[in-house]
Amino acid sequence: SVFGLEIIKEALLLQLFGGMKKIREDGTKTRGDMHILLVGDPGAAKSTLLMYIVKAAPKARFVSGKGATSAGITASIVKDEFLRGWALEAGALVLANKGIVAIDELDKMSPEDRSAMHEALEQQQITISKANIQATLRAETTVLAAANPKFGRFDPFAPVPSQIDLPPTLINRFDLIFPIRDIPNREKDEKIASHVLALHKDPKSIKPIIELQLFRKYIAYSRQNV
């Protein structure tokens, strides 16, 4: 139902299937999961793409910027009344191990909460050292994130990198970064408008080439066996 953005859709498709994790003889690891960041003008269907990926992926979690904290994304320590001690509770990145976490409104998250993701994105693990608990949790999770530019939308006269208001240490962990710019173009806008109107008139006019349920099974099968 989203018009265009073919290269981005292809990248998201490859992300769903994932790559090969490589372990070298000296013990160093190269992750097989590919992290993608979509930075774009409002109304460019970023959230729609994220929601579709969450539905298509066999194992996925959806997180939204303002409603997420570092504890909810990574892991937290809570006082357990039943055990009379401290207990460890997993967050979205740990719960979606071997799956996908879609993070919408990444730029709206507080810097402290964002910084908790650094280790999970690169090392694919989360280390907790709080109270009397020392633990390392597996987080072999693929991250698909969406954000808006610094001033809400892109300035056509300024370079794109300077308008992405995220720390370099976090941007560096994303393998693919797509700027989505909503530049006025009569022909393109006419096509998008007619596409959207056709969908509103008859929601069943556009059918997926592969049914969603079959597509999910195909992804799950290929991730397990290929």
C-alpha positions as CSV (number, residue, x, y, z in Angstrom):
1,S,0.0,0.0,0.0
2,V,3.1,2.3,0.1
3,F,3.9,3.8,-3.2
4,G,7.5,3.8,-4.5
5,L,10.6,3.6,-2.1
6,E,11.7,0.4,-4.0
7,I,15.3,0.4,-2.8
8,I,14.2,0.9,0.8
9,K,11.7,-2.0,0.5
10,E,14.5,-4.2,-1.0
11,A,16.8,-3.4,2.0
12,L,14.0,-4.2,4.5
13,L,13.3,-7.5,2.7
14,L,17.0,-8.4,3.0
15,Q,17.0,-7.3,6.6
16,L,14.1,-9.7,7.3
17,F,16.1,-12.7,6.1
18,G,19.3,-11.6,7.8
19,G,22.9,-12.5,7.1
20,M,25.5,-15.0,8.4
21,K,27.1,-14.5,11.8
22,K,30.9,-15.2,11.5
23,I,33.1,-16.4,14.3
24,R,36.8,-16.2,13.5
25,E,39.6,-18.5,14.9
26,D,40.8,-15.8,17.3
27,G,37.3,-15.7,18.9
28,T,36.1,-12.3,17.4
29,K,32.6,-12.2,16.0
30,T,31.0,-10.3,13.1
31,R,27.3,-10.0,13.5
32,G,25.0,-11.2,10.7
33,D,22.2,-8.8,11.5
34,M,21.8,-5.6,9.5
35,H,20.5,-2.5,11.3
36,I,18.6,0.1,9.2
37,L,17.8,3.7,10.0
38,L,15.1,5.6,8.1
39,V,15.4,9.4,8.5
40,G,12.7,11.4,6.7
41,D,10.2,14.1,6.4
42,P,6.8,13.6,8.3
43,G,4.2,11.7,6.3
44,A,6.7,9.7,4.2
45,A,5.2,6.4,5.3
46,K,8.1,5.5,7.7
47,S,5.8,4.2,10.5
48,T,3.7,2.3,7.9
49,L,6.8,0.4,6.8
50,L,7.8,-0.3,10.4
51,M,4.4,-1.7,11.2
52,Y,4.4,-3.9,8.2
53,I,7.8,-5.3,9.0
54,V,6.6,-6.1,12.5
55,K,3.7,-8.0,11.0
56,A,5.8,-9.8,8.5
57,A,8.7,-10.8,10.8
58,P,8.1,-14.2,12.6
59,K,9.4,-12.6,15.8
60,A,9.2,-8.9,16.4
61,R,8.6,-6.1,18.9
62,F,7.5,-2.5,18.2
63,V,8.8,0.3,20.4
64,S,7.9,4.0,20.2
65,G,10.3,6.8,21.2
66,K,8.6,8.7,24.0
67,G,7.0,5.6,25.4
68,A,10.3,3.7,25.7
69,T,13.0,3.8,28.4
70,S,16.4,2.2,28.6
71,A,15.0,-0.4,31.0
72,G,12.1,-1.2,28.6
73,I,14.5,-1.6,25.7
74,T,17.4,-3.5,27.3
75,A,16.7,-5.0,30.8
76,S,15.8,-3.9,34.3
77,I,16.2,-5.0,37.9
78,V,13.1,-5.1,39.9
79,K,12.5,-5.9,43.6
80,D,10.7,-9.3,43.7
81,E,8.4,-9.5,46.8
82,F,7.9,-13.3,46.3
83,L,11.7,-14.1,46.2
84,R,12.5,-11.3,48.7
85,G,15.3,-10.2,46.5
86,W,16.1,-8.6,43.2
87,A,14.9,-10.1,39.9
88,L,16.0,-9.5,36.3
89,E,13.4,-8.6,33.7
90,A,14.1,-8.6,30.0
91,G,13.3,-5.6,27.7
92,A,12.4,-5.5,24.0
93,L,15.9,-6.2,22.6
94,V,16.3,-9.3,24.7
95,L,12.7,-10.6,24.2
96,A,13.2,-10.3,20.4
97,N,16.5,-12.2,20.3
98,K,16.9,-13.7,16.8
99,G,14.1,-11.4,15.6
100,I,13.5,-7.7,14.8
101,V,12.8,-4.7,17.0
102,A,11.3,-1.7,15.2
103,I,11.9,1.6,17.0
104,D,9.8,4.5,15.9
105,E,10.6,8.2,16.8
106,L,14.2,7.4,17.7
107,D,15.0,11.1,17.8
108,K,12.3,11.7,20.5
109,M,14.0,9.3,23.0
110,S,16.1,10.9,25.7
111,P,19.9,10.7,25.2
112,E,20.3,8.5,28.4
113,D,17.8,5.9,27.1
114,R,19.4,5.9,23.6
115,S,22.8,5.3,25.0
116,A,21.7,2.0,26.5
117,M,21.3,0.6,23.0
118,H,25.0,1.0,22.0
119,E,26.2,-2.3,23.4
120,A,23.2,-4.2,22.1
121,L,23.5,-2.9,18.5
122,E,27.2,-3.8,18.1
123,Q,28.1,-6.5,20.6
124,Q,24.7,-8.1,20.5
125,Q,24.5,-8.6,24.2
126,I,23.4,-6.6,27.2
127,T,25.5,-6.6,30.4
128,I,23.8,-5.8,33.7
129,S,25.7,-5.0,36.8
130,K,23.2,-3.7,39.3
131,A,22.4,-4.6,43.0
132,N,23.7,-8.1,43.5
133,I,23.0,-9.2,39.9
134,Q,25.8,-9.6,37.4
135,A,24.4,-10.9,34.1
136,T,25.0,-11.0,30.4
137,L,21.9,-11.4,28.2
138,R,21.8,-12.3,24.6
139,A,20.4,-9.7,22.2
140,E,21.1,-11.0,18.7
141,T,18.4,-8.7,17.5
142,T,18.0,-6.8,14.2
143,V,17.0,-3.1,14.7
144,L,14.9,-1.1,12.3
145,A,14.6,2.5,13.5
146,A,12.8,5.6,12.1
147,A,13.5,9.2,13.0
148,N,12.7,12.8,11.9
149,P,15.4,15.3,10.9
150,K,16.6,17.9,13.4
151,F,14.1,20.6,12.4
152,G,11.1,18.3,11.9
153,R,11.7,18.1,8.1
154,F,14.7,18.3,5.8
155,D,16.1,21.7,4.7
156,P,16.7,21.3,1.0
157,F,19.6,23.8,1.1
158,A,21.6,22.2,3.9
159,P,23.6,18.9,3.7
160,V,21.7,15.8,4.9
161,P,24.2,14.5,7.5
162,S,24.2,17.8,9.4
163,Q,20.4,17.5,9.8
164,I,20.4,14.0,11.4
165,D,20.3,14.9,15.1
166,L,21.7,11.6,16.5
167,P,25.1,11.1,18.1
168,P,27.8,9.7,15.8
169,T,28.4,6.7,18.0
170,L,24.8,5.6,17.5
171,I,24.7,6.4,13.7
172,N,27.9,4.4,13.3
173,R,26.1,1.2,14.4
174,F,23.5,1.4,11.6
175,D,24.6,-0.4,8.4
176,L,22.1,1.4,6.1
177,I,20.8,4.9,6.6
178,F,18.1,6.1,4.2
179,P,17.1,9.8,4.0
180,I,13.5,10.0,2.8
181,R,12.9,13.5,1.4
182,D,9.4,14.7,0.4
183,I,10.4,17.1,-2.4
184,P,7.5,18.6,-4.4
185,N,7.2,16.9,-7.8
186,R,4.0,17.2,-9.8
187,E,4.2,13.8,-11.6
188,K,5.3,11.8,-8.5
189,D,2.8,13.5,-6.3
190,E,0.0,12.8,-8.8
191,K,0.9,9.1,-8.8
192,I,1.1,8.9,-5.0
193,A,-2.3,10.7,-4.7
194,S,-4.0,8.5,-7.2
195,H,-2.5,5.4,-5.5
196,V,-3.8,6.5,-2.1
197,L,-7.3,7.4,-3.5
198,A,-7.6,4.1,-5.3
199,L,-6.8,2.3,-1.9
200,H,-9.5,4.4,-0.2
201,K,-12.1,3.6,-2.8
202,D,-11.4,-0.1,-2.8
203,P,-9.1,-1.4,-0.1
204,K,-8.8,-4.8,-1.8
205,S,-7.7,-3.3,-5.1
206,I,-4.0,-3.8,-4.3
207,K,-3.2,-7.4,-3.3
208,P,0.2,-8.6,-2.1
209,I,2.0,-10.9,-4.4
210,I,2.6,-13.3,-1.5
211,E,0.0,-13.6,1.3
212,L,1.4,-12.3,4.6
213,Q,0.9,-15.6,6.5
214,L,2.8,-17.6,3.8
215,F,5.5,-14.9,3.7
216,R,6.0,-15.1,7.5
217,K,6.4,-18.9,7.2
218,Y,8.9,-18.5,4.3
219,I,11.0,-16.1,6.3
220,A,11.0,-18.4,9.4
221,Y,11.8,-21.4,7.3
222,S,14.7,-19.7,5.5
223,R,16.2,-18.3,8.8
224,Q,16.2,-21.7,10.4
225,N,17.4,-23.8,7.5
226,V,19.4,-21.7,5.0
